[in-house]
Amino acid sequence: MSVDRRPRTPREKYGEELRLRRIAAGLTQEQLGELIVCSPTLISHYEAGRRLPKPDDARRIDQALKTDGFFTRWLEDLESKYAHYFAAVAELEQQATLIQQFALSLVPGVFQTEDYASALFRAYRPTYTAEELDEFLVNRTKRRQILDGSEQPVIWTLLDETVLRRRVGGPQLMAEQLHKIADTAEAGRLRLHVLPYGVGADPLQQSLLTLMSFEDSAPVAYAEGFLTGNLMDDPALVAASQTACALALSDALSQQESLAAVRAAAEEHAHGQQ
């Protein structure tokens, strides 16, 4: 039997302590969920170190387990470098076994080149410091670590054609970005599809969507808009998201056709034809 010798992250230690305190209190995940008003699935994600409770939830955990503010205080030391609505997603994608993502208008963050990511940051933040930009790029680089190592998740990426046409950072930068994602697909690191304009209306046209599956926990879905995001673990909402993704994928170009479309768009950018 293999033994996992990977050092535990601070979040995994937090989750393990929560599990031990819950068991010591004689509570099941379902019972603790009822006490703090959340699903048992969410409790399982807390205990696995995949998600952190919000401050209000941590206070209710302390009340339910009679831990005198222990989990609330510890939570303050685990603040994320990401936006509050994306912090849990960044943690989850590091542990997912399957990631399915639909990109509405931009290349997904995990596949962005440094130049592409920098251009986006400058568009979002017209005034910024060099330190803020550096921190943003470091965090983006850390997210790309899911593409490395032996325990890589399977990644399916569906790009709306808008992603290919929207020129970010200039024609040459855009060409390099598109060739990069095509190279990644051809190297077998992701399954790439393009949803062309000719499809017309589609079930994902209103939002970016990411689906994540795990070895030992229920799947989740994440939808994002302007300065907001919604991480869903409710089975009905996750199932609806999976159905919408499957419907959109059924209208997409094949992998081979998609790669050709991405390469062609890159060449059009490079030659100023967009």
Disulfide bonds with the S-S distance in Angstrom:
none
